[in-house]
Amino acid sequence: MNFDAAIFDLDGTLLDTLGVWDGILAAPLERRGLPCPPDYVERVHSLSFEEAAEYTVGRFTLAEPPGTFFREWDELALGEYAHRVRLLPGAREYLAALRRRGVVLAVATSLPERLYRPCLDRLGITGSFSALCSTDETAHGKSEPDVFLLAAERLGVPPERCAVFDDSTAALRAAERAGMTAIAARPEGFKNAPLPGELWDLYDENRTKTGLTMRRGDAAPAGLYHLSVSGWIADSRGRILLTQRAAQKSHPLLYECTGGCVCAREDSLTAIRREIFEELGLDMGPAPARLIYSARREEDFYDAYLFPAPDPLPALVLQREEVADAKWVTFGELLSMRSRGELHPLLDYCGILGAYLPARGG
């Protein structure tokens, strides 16, 4: 399966909201000592806040204005999304895997921005998306294609190259009517979710982008190159943060600095910030980066950047399929590790060690 853009629903697709809305919708009734019939929550799930409030007042013959219920639900939902709603298993890793393959991402949700934006910010995934779209911006809900077409337009990707992930049958049918690939979200998360091949942009010998791409694992055409990048992270004491390669990878358990290949539509600095976040859980944010080495090799252009470590350093969150461990070493310890054969060969043959020395005192 191949697609250039992935458009995600939030509730029940990326976000684990099972039971959250049941509690939110039932709470105002419980506060008033009213029973919550089983069919009530099911009925109001399909309505907007305004419609649900009017239905509630009518069904229970209440004297209060519908706006009272709307405000209570809104307050409860704001608290849940801002502080408690979590990602479904594998969601963060799947988004990262798609981005590594050059897939651009969007949100298409029925939630208003005041609910979804604080949640995405807290979970640290807002920056994964190139477009955030809500049915608040369209004439129809998700039973019509409007919000999916809006997302595709903002991404600049034709509908036929988009995949939509949603847990609603009506929404999936709407996506299909828009000419998109519809993929049903699964309660267990993203363990077996489809991945397109990872795409890399191709450059000529002068590092000019050609407009061509290659898939990871393929050989680059003669005379064309992709981009690779590494990032050194150094603290105020001059120590360097090294990562240990996972046991199942090539060069198992050897140490290296964080790095990888630059995906389609990325530049090398964007790519290394992404790699550092994916492998170590460190958001380098606006931290200044210094390009300390750049070279054209047999199949790629290679860049190495130096970053100052965040101070204080937050706890590392290692991507276990890539990283077995991480540790700080002095430059002298780094050289000793090289002599003992404990470093990935990359650190010896491309001159990064020599390039680091003048930058260290800069």
Contacts in CASP RR format, 6 or more apart in sequence:
PFRMAT RR
TARGET T0000
AUTHOR 0000-0000-0000
METHOD contacts of the structure
MODEL  1
MNFDAAIFDLDGTLLDTLGVWDGILAAPLERRGLPCPPDYVERVHSLSFE
EAAEYTVGRFTLAEPPGTFFREWDELALGEYAHRVRLLPGAREYLAALRR
RGVVLAVATSLPERLYRPCLDRLGITGSFSALCSTDETAHGKSEPDVFLL
AAERLGVPPERCAVFDDSTAALRAAERAGMTAIAARPEGFKNAPLPGELW
DLYDENRTKTGLTMRRGDAAPAGLYHLSVSGWIADSRGRILLTQRAAQKS
HPLLYECTGGCVCAREDSLTAIRREIFEELGLDMGPAPARLIYSARREED
FYDAYLFPAPDPLPALVLQREEVADAKWVTFGELLSMRSRGELHPLLDYC
GILGAYLPARGG
1 163 0 8 1.000
1 181 0 8 1.000
1 194 0 8 1.000
1 196 0 8 1.000
2 196 0 8 1.000
2 197 0 8 1.000
3 103 0 8 1.000
3 161 0 8 1.000
3 162 0 8 1.000
3 163 0 8 1.000
3 181 0 8 1.000
3 196 0 8 1.000
4 102 0 8 1.000
4 103 0 8 1.000
4 104 0 8 1.000
4 157 0 8 1.000
4 161 0 8 1.000
4 162 0 8 1.000
4 196 0 8 1.000
5 103 0 8 1.000
5 104 0 8 1.000
5 105 0 8 1.000
5 106 0 8 1.000
5 151 0 8 1.000
5 152 0 8 1.000
5 155 0 8 1.000
5 156 0 8 1.000
5 157 0 8 1.000
5 161 0 8 1.000
5 162 0 8 1.000
5 163 0 8 1.000
6 98 0 8 1.000
6 103 0 8 1.000
6 104 0 8 1.000
6 105 0 8 1.000
6 106 0 8 1.000
6 162 0 8 1.000
6 163 0 8 1.000
6 164 0 8 1.000
6 165 0 8 1.000
7 105 0 8 1.000
7 106 0 8 1.000
7 107 0 8 1.000
7 108 0 8 1.000
7 148 0 8 1.000
7 151 0 8 1.000
7 152 0 8 1.000
7 155 0 8 1.000
7 162 0 8 1.000
7 163 0 8 1.000
7 164 0 8 1.000
7 165 0 8 1.000
7 175 0 8 1.000
7 180 0 8 1.000
8 14 0 8 1.000
8 105 0 8 1.000
8 106 0 8 1.000
8 107 0 8 1.000
8 108 0 8 1.000
8 164 0 8 1.000
8 165 0 8 1.000
8 166 0 8 1.000
9 107 0 8 1.000
9 108 0 8 1.000
9 109 0 8 1.000
9 142 0 8 1.000
9 164 0 8 1.000
9 165 0 8 1.000
9 166 0 8 1.000
9 167 0 8 1.000
9 168 0 8 1.000
9 171 0 8 1.000
9 185 0 8 1.000
10 17 0 8 1.000
10 107 0 8 1.000
10 109 0 8 1.000
10 111 0 8 1.000
10 116 0 8 1.000
10 119 0 8 1.000
11 17 0 8 1.000
11 21 0 8 1.000
11 109 0 8 1.000
11 110 0 8 1.000
11 111 0 8 1.000
11 167 0 8 1.000
12 18 0 8 1.000
12 88 0 8 1.000
12 167 0 8 1.000
12 185 0 8 1.000
12 187 0 8 1.000
13 88 0 8 1.000
13 165 0 8 1.000
13 166 0 8 1.000
13 167 0 8 1.000
13 185 0 8 1.000
14 87 0 8 1.000
14 88 0 8 1.000
14 91 0 8 1.000
14 95 0 8 1.000
14 125 0 8 1.000
14 165 0 8 1.000
15 85 0 8 1.000
15 86 0 8 1.000
15 87 0 8 1.000
15 88 0 8 1.000
15 91 0 8 1.000
15 119 0 8 1.000
16 85 0 8 1.000
16 86 0 8 1.000
16 87 0 8 1.000
16 88 0 8 1.000
17 85 0 8 1.000
18 187 0 8 1.000
20 80 0 8 1.000
20 84 0 8 1.000
20 85 0 8 1.000
21 41 0 8 1.000
21 45 0 8 1.000
21 77 0 8 1.000
22 41 0 8 1.000
23 41 0 8 1.000
23 76 0 8 1.000
24 73 0 8 1.000
24 76 0 8 1.000
24 77 0 8 1.000
24 80 0 8 1.000
25 40 0 8 1.000
25 41 0 8 1.000
25 44 0 8 1.000
25 45 0 8 1.000
25 52 0 8 1.000
25 73 0 8 1.000
26 36 0 8 1.000
26 40 0 8 1.000
26 41 0 8 1.000
27 72 0 8 1.000
27 76 0 8 1.000
28 56 0 8 1.000
28 68 0 8 1.000
28 69 0 8 1.000
28 72 0 8 1.000
28 73 0 8 1.000
29 35 0 8 1.000
29 36 0 8 1.000
29 40 0 8 1.000
29 56 0 8 1.000
29 60 0 8 1.000
30 36 0 8 1.000
31 72 0 8 1.000
32 62 0 8 1.000
34 60 0 8 1.000
40 59 0 8 1.000
43 55 0 8 1.000
44 52 0 8 1.000
44 55 0 8 1.000
44 56 0 8 1.000
47 55 0 8 1.000
49 70 0 8 1.000
49 73 0 8 1.000
49 74 0 8 1.000
50 66 0 8 1.000
50 70 0 8 1.000
52 69 0 8 1.000
52 73 0 8 1.000
53 66 0 8 1.000
53 67 0 8 1.000
53 68 0 8 1.000
53 69 0 8 1.000
53 70 0 8 1.000
53 73 0 8 1.000
54 66 0 8 1.000
56 62 0 8 1.000
56 66 0 8 1.000
56 69 0 8 1.000
57 64 0 8 1.000
57 65 0 8 1.000
57 66 0 8 1.000
57 69 0 8 1.000
77 115 0 8 1.000
78 114 0 8 1.000
78 115 0 8 1.000
78 118 0 8 1.000
81 111 0 8 1.000
81 115 0 8 1.000
81 116 0 8 1.000
81 118 0 8 1.000
81 119 0 8 1.000
82 118 0 8 1.000
82 119 0 8 1.000
82 122 0 8 1.000
83 122 0 8 1.000
85 119 0 8 1.000
86 123 0 8 1.000
87 123 0 8 1.000
87 125 0 8 1.000
88 189 0 8 1.000
88 190 0 8 1.000
89 188 0 8 1.000
89 189 0 8 1.000
89 190 0 8 1.000
89 191 0 8 1.000
90 189 0 8 1.000
90 190 0 8 1.000
90 191 0 8 1.000
91 189 0 8 1.000
91 190 0 8 1.000
92 123 0 8 1.000
92 125 0 8 1.000
93 190 0 8 1.000
93 319 0 8 1.000
94 190 0 8 1.000
94 193 0 8 1.000
95 105 0 8 1.000
95 125 0 8 1.000
95 128 0 8 1.000
96 128 0 8 1.000
96 274 0 8 1.000
96 278 0 8 1.000
97 195 0 8 1.000
98 105 0 8 1.000
98 195 0 8 1.000
98 196 0 8 1.000
99 105 0 8 1.000
99 128 0 8 1.000
99 263 0 8 1.000
99 274 0 8 1.000
100 198 0 8 1.000
100 263 0 8 1.000
100 274 0 8 1.000
100 278 0 8 1.000
101 195 0 8 1.000
101 196 0 8 1.000
101 197 0 8 1.000
101 198 0 8 1.000
101 199 0 8 1.000
101 216 0 8 1.000
101 263 0 8 1.000
102 198 0 8 1.000
102 199 0 8 1.000
102 263 0 8 1.000
102 264 0 8 1.000
102 265 0 8 1.000
102 266 0 8 1.000
103 196 0 8 1.000
104 130 0 8 1.000
104 155 0 8 1.000
104 157 0 8 1.000
104 265 0 8 1.000
105 128 0 8 1.000
105 129 0 8 1.000
105 130 0 8 1.000
106 129 0 8 1.000
106 130 0 8 1.000
106 131 0 8 1.000
106 132 0 8 1.000
106 133 0 8 1.000
106 151 0 8 1.000
106 152 0 8 1.000
106 154 0 8 1.000
106 155 0 8 1.000
107 116 0 8 1.000
107 120 0 8 1.000
107 129 0 8 1.000
107 131 0 8 1.000
107 132 0 8 1.000
107 133 0 8 1.000
107 151 0 8 1.000
108 133 0 8 1.000
108 134 0 8 1.000
108 142 0 8 1.000
108 147 0 8 1.000
108 148 0 8 1.000
108 150 0 8 1.000
108 151 0 8 1.000
108 164 0 8 1.000
108 166 0 8 1.000
109 116 0 8 1.000
109 133 0 8 1.000
109 134 0 8 1.000
109 135 0 8 1.000
109 147 0 8 1.000
110 134 0 8 1.000
110 135 0 8 1.000
110 141 0 8 1.000
110 142 0 8 1.000
111 134 0 8 1.000
112 134 0 8 1.000
112 136 0 8 1.000
113 132 0 8 1.000
113 134 0 8 1.000
113 136 0 8 1.000
116 132 0 8 1.000
116 134 0 8 1.000
117 126 0 8 1.000
117 132 0 8 1.000
120 126 0 8 1.000
120 129 0 8 1.000
120 132 0 8 1.000
124 283 0 8 1.000
126 132 0 8 1.000
130 154 0 8 1.000
130 155 0 8 1.000
131 151 0 8 1.000
131 154 0 8 1.000
131 155 0 8 1.000
133 147 0 8 1.000
133 150 0 8 1.000
133 151 0 8 1.000
133 154 0 8 1.000
134 147 0 8 1.000
135 141 0 8 1.000
135 142 0 8 1.000
135 146 0 8 1.000
135 147 0 8 1.000
137 147 0 8 1.000
137 150 0 8 1.000
138 144 0 8 1.000
138 146 0 8 1.000
138 147 0 8 1.000
138 150 0 8 1.000
139 146 0 8 1.000
140 146 0 8 1.000
141 147 0 8 1.000
142 148 0 8 1.000
142 166 0 8 1.000
142 168 0 8 1.000
142 170 0 8 1.000
142 171 0 8 1.000
142 174 0 8 1.000
143 170 0 8 1.000
143 171 0 8 1.000
143 173 0 8 1.000
143 174 0 8 1.000
144 174 0 8 1.000
145 174 0 8 1.000
145 175 0 8 1.000
145 177 0 8 1.000
145 178 0 8 1.000
148 159 0 8 1.000
148 162 0 8 1.000
148 164 0 8 1.000
148 174 0 8 1.000
148 175 0 8 1.000
148 178 0 8 1.000
148 180 0 8 1.000
149 159 0 8 1.000
149 178 0 8 1.000
151 162 0 8 1.000
152 158 0 8 1.000
152 159 0 8 1.000
152 162 0 8 1.000
152 178 0 8 1.000
152 180 0 8 1.000
155 162 0 8 1.000
159 178 0 8 1.000
159 179 0 8 1.000
159 180 0 8 1.000
160 179 0 8 1.000
160 180 0 8 1.000
162 178 0 8 1.000
162 180 0 8 1.000
162 181 0 8 1.000
163 180 0 8 1.000
163 181 0 8 1.000
163 182 0 8 1.000
163 183 0 8 1.000
163 194 0 8 1.000
164 171 0 8 1.000
164 172 0 8 1.000
164 175 0 8 1.000
164 180 0 8 1.000
164 181 0 8 1.000
164 182 0 8 1.000
164 183 0 8 1.000
165 183 0 8 1.000
165 185 0 8 1.000
165 193 0 8 1.000
166 172 0 8 1.000
166 175 0 8 1.000
166 182 0 8 1.000
166 183 0 8 1.000
166 184 0 8 1.000
166 185 0 8 1.000
167 184 0 8 1.000
167 185 0 8 1.000
172 182 0 8 1.000
172 183 0 8 1.000
172 184 0 8 1.000
173 182 0 8 1.000
175 181 0 8 1.000
175 182 0 8 1.000
176 182 0 8 1.000
183 193 0 8 1.000
183 194 0 8 1.000
186 192 0 8 1.000
186 193 0 8 1.000
197 215 0 8 1.000
197 216 0 8 1.000
198 215 0 8 1.000
198 216 0 8 1.000
198 261 0 8 1.000
198 263 0 8 1.000
199 213 0 8 1.000
199 214 0 8 1.000
199 215 0 8 1.000
199 216 0 8 1.000
199 263 0 8 1.000
199 264 0 8 1.000
200 213 0 8 1.000
200 214 0 8 1.000
200 215 0 8 1.000
200 216 0 8 1.000
200 226 0 8 1.000
200 227 0 8 1.000
200 261 0 8 1.000
200 262 0 8 1.000
200 263 0 8 1.000
200 264 0 8 1.000
201 209 0 8 1.000
201 210 0 8 1.000
201 211 0 8 1.000
201 212 0 8 1.000
201 213 0 8 1.000
201 226 0 8 1.000
201 227 0 8 1.000
201 262 0 8 1.000
201 264 0 8 1.000
201 265 0 8 1.000
201 266 0 8 1.000
202 209 0 8 1.000
202 210 0 8 1.000
202 211 0 8 1.000
202 212 0 8 1.000
202 213 0 8 1.000
202 214 0 8 1.000
202 220 0 8 1.000
202 221 0 8 1.000
202 224 0 8 1.000
202 225 0 8 1.000
202 226 0 8 1.000
203 209 0 8 1.000
203 210 0 8 1.000
203 224 0 8 1.000
203 225 0 8 1.000
203 226 0 8 1.000
203 227 0 8 1.000
203 301 0 8 1.000
204 210 0 8 1.000
204 223 0 8 1.000
204 224 0 8 1.000
204 225 0 8 1.000
205 223 0 8 1.000
205 225 0 8 1.000
205 296 0 8 1.000
207 225 0 8 1.000
207 296 0 8 1.000
207 301 0 8 1.000
210 224 0 8 1.000
212 221 0 8 1.000
212 224 0 8 1.000
213 264 0 8 1.000
214 220 0 8 1.000
214 221 0 8 1.000
214 224 0 8 1.000
214 226 0 8 1.000
216 261 0 8 1.000
219 299 0 8 1.000
220 226 0 8 1.000
220 299 0 8 1.000
220 300 0 8 1.000
225 296 0 8 1.000
225 297 0 8 1.000
225 299 0 8 1.000
225 300 0 8 1.000
225 301 0 8 1.000
226 261 0 8 1.000
226 262 0 8 1.000
226 299 0 8 1.000
226 300 0 8 1.000
226 301 0 8 1.000
227 261 0 8 1.000
227 262 0 8 1.000
227 267 0 8 1.000
227 268 0 8 1.000
227 271 0 8 1.000
227 300 0 8 1.000
227 301 0 8 1.000
227 302 0 8 1.000
227 303 0 8 1.000
228 259 0 8 1.000
228 260 0 8 1.000
228 261 0 8 1.000
228 262 0 8 1.000
228 300 0 8 1.000
228 301 0 8 1.000
228 302 0 8 1.000
228 303 0 8 1.000
229 259 0 8 1.000
229 260 0 8 1.000
229 261 0 8 1.000
229 262 0 8 1.000
229 268 0 8 1.000
229 269 0 8 1.000
229 271 0 8 1.000
229 272 0 8 1.000
229 275 0 8 1.000
229 302 0 8 1.000
229 303 0 8 1.000
229 304 0 8 1.000
229 305 0 8 1.000
230 256 0 8 1.000
230 257 0 8 1.000
230 258 0 8 1.000
230 259 0 8 1.000
230 260 0 8 1.000
230 272 0 8 1.000
230 302 0 8 1.000
230 303 0 8 1.000
230 304 0 8 1.000
230 305 0 8 1.000
230 346 0 8 1.000
230 352 0 8 1.000
231 257 0 8 1.000
231 258 0 8 1.000
231 259 0 8 1.000
231 272 0 8 1.000
231 275 0 8 1.000
231 276 0 8 1.000
231 304 0 8 1.000
231 305 0 8 1.000
231 306 0 8 1.000
231 307 0 8 1.000
232 240 0 8 1.000
232 241 0 8 1.000
232 257 0 8 1.000
232 292 0 8 1.000
232 304 0 8 1.000
232 305 0 8 1.000
232 306 0 8 1.000
232 307 0 8 1.000
232 352 0 8 1.000
232 356 0 8 1.000
233 240 0 8 1.000
233 241 0 8 1.000
233 257 0 8 1.000
233 258 0 8 1.000
233 276 0 8 1.000
233 282 0 8 1.000
233 307 0 8 1.000
233 308 0 8 1.000
233 309 0 8 1.000
234 240 0 8 1.000
234 241 0 8 1.000
234 306 0 8 1.000
234 307 0 8 1.000
234 308 0 8 1.000
234 309 0 8 1.000
234 360 0 8 1.000
235 241 0 8 1.000
235 308 0 8 1.000
235 309 0 8 1.000
235 311 0 8 1.000
235 313 0 8 1.000
235 328 0 8 1.000
236 308 0 8 1.000
236 309 0 8 1.000
236 311 0 8 1.000
238 330 0 8 1.000
238 331 0 8 1.000
238 360 0 8 1.000
239 328 0 8 1.000
239 329 0 8 1.000
239 330 0 8 1.000
240 257 0 8 1.000
240 328 0 8 1.000
240 329 0 8 1.000
240 330 0 8 1.000
240 331 0 8 1.000
240 334 0 8 1.000
240 356 0 8 1.000
241 257 0 8 1.000
241 258 0 8 1.000
241 280 0 8 1.000
241 309 0 8 1.000
241 326 0 8 1.000
241 327 0 8 1.000
241 328 0 8 1.000
242 255 0 8 1.000
242 256 0 8 1.000
242 257 0 8 1.000
242 326 0 8 1.000
242 327 0 8 1.000
242 328 0 8 1.000
242 329 0 8 1.000
242 334 0 8 1.000
242 337 0 8 1.000
243 255 0 8 1.000
243 256 0 8 1.000
243 257 0 8 1.000
243 258 0 8 1.000
243 279 0 8 1.000
243 280 0 8 1.000
243 318 0 8 1.000
243 323 0 8 1.000
243 325 0 8 1.000
243 326 0 8 1.000
244 253 0 8 1.000
244 254 0 8 1.000
244 255 0 8 1.000
244 323 0 8 1.000
244 324 0 8 1.000
244 325 0 8 1.000
244 326 0 8 1.000
244 327 0 8 1.000
245 251 0 8 1.000
245 252 0 8 1.000
245 253 0 8 1.000
245 254 0 8 1.000
245 255 0 8 1.000
245 256 0 8 1.000
245 322 0 8 1.000
245 323 0 8 1.000
245 324 0 8 1.000
245 344 0 8 1.000
246 252 0 8 1.000
246 320 0 8 1.000
246 321 0 8 1.000
246 322 0 8 1.000
246 323 0 8 1.000
246 324 0 8 1.000
247 253 0 8 1.000
247 324 0 8 1.000
248 321 0 8 1.000
249 322 0 8 1.000
251 344 0 8 1.000
251 345 0 8 1.000
253 324 0 8 1.000
254 341 0 8 1.000
254 342 0 8 1.000
254 343 0 8 1.000
254 344 0 8 1.000
255 327 0 8 1.000
255 337 0 8 1.000
255 342 0 8 1.000
255 343 0 8 1.000
255 344 0 8 1.000
256 343 0 8 1.000
256 344 0 8 1.000
256 346 0 8 1.000
256 347 0 8 1.000
257 304 0 8 1.000
257 347 0 8 1.000
257 352 0 8 1.000
258 272 0 8 1.000
258 275 0 8 1.000
258 276 0 8 1.000
258 279 0 8 1.000
258 280 0 8 1.000
259 272 0 8 1.000
259 275 0 8 1.000
259 276 0 8 1.000
259 279 0 8 1.000
260 271 0 8 1.000
260 272 0 8 1.000
260 275 0 8 1.000
261 271 0 8 1.000
261 300 0 8 1.000
262 268 0 8 1.000
262 271 0 8 1.000
263 271 0 8 1.000
266 274 0 8 1.000
268 303 0 8 1.000
268 305 0 8 1.000
269 289 0 8 1.000
269 303 0 8 1.000
269 305 0 8 1.000
272 289 0 8 1.000
272 303 0 8 1.000
272 305 0 8 1.000
273 284 0 8 1.000
273 285 0 8 1.000
273 289 0 8 1.000
276 282 0 8 1.000
276 284 0 8 1.000
276 307 0 8 1.000
277 283 0 8 1.000
277 284 0 8 1.000
278 319 0 8 1.000
278 322 0 8 1.000
279 318 0 8 1.000
279 319 0 8 1.000
279 322 0 8 1.000
279 323 0 8 1.000
280 316 0 8 1.000
280 317 0 8 1.000
280 318 0 8 1.000
280 319 0 8 1.000
280 323 0 8 1.000
280 326 0 8 1.000
281 316 0 8 1.000
281 317 0 8 1.000
281 318 0 8 1.000
281 319 0 8 1.000
282 310 0 8 1.000
282 313 0 8 1.000
282 314 0 8 1.000
282 316 0 8 1.000
284 307 0 8 1.000
284 310 0 8 1.000
287 307 0 8 1.000
287 308 0 8 1.000
287 310 0 8 1.000
288 307 0 8 1.000
288 308 0 8 1.000
289 305 0 8 1.000
289 306 0 8 1.000
289 307 0 8 1.000
290 305 0 8 1.000
290 306 0 8 1.000
290 307 0 8 1.000
290 359 0 8 1.000
291 303 0 8 1.000
291 304 0 8 1.000
291 305 0 8 1.000
292 304 0 8 1.000
292 305 0 8 1.000
292 306 0 8 1.000
292 352 0 8 1.000
292 355 0 8 1.000
292 356 0 8 1.000
292 359 0 8 1.000
293 302 0 8 1.000
293 303 0 8 1.000
293 304 0 8 1.000
293 350 0 8 1.000
293 351 0 8 1.000
293 352 0 8 1.000
293 355 0 8 1.000
294 301 0 8 1.000
294 302 0 8 1.000
294 303 0 8 1.000
294 304 0 8 1.000
295 301 0 8 1.000
295 302 0 8 1.000
295 350 0 8 1.000
296 302 0 8 1.000
297 350 0 8 1.000
302 350 0 8 1.000
304 350 0 8 1.000
304 352 0 8 1.000
304 355 0 8 1.000
306 356 0 8 1.000
306 359 0 8 1.000
316 326 0 8 1.000
318 324 0 8 1.000
318 325 0 8 1.000
318 326 0 8 1.000
329 337 0 8 1.000
331 356 0 8 1.000
331 357 0 8 1.000
331 360 0 8 1.000
334 343 0 8 1.000
334 353 0 8 1.000
335 353 0 8 1.000
337 343 0 8 1.000
338 347 0 8 1.000
338 348 0 8 1.000
338 353 0 8 1.000
346 352 0 8 1.000
347 353 0 8 1.000
END
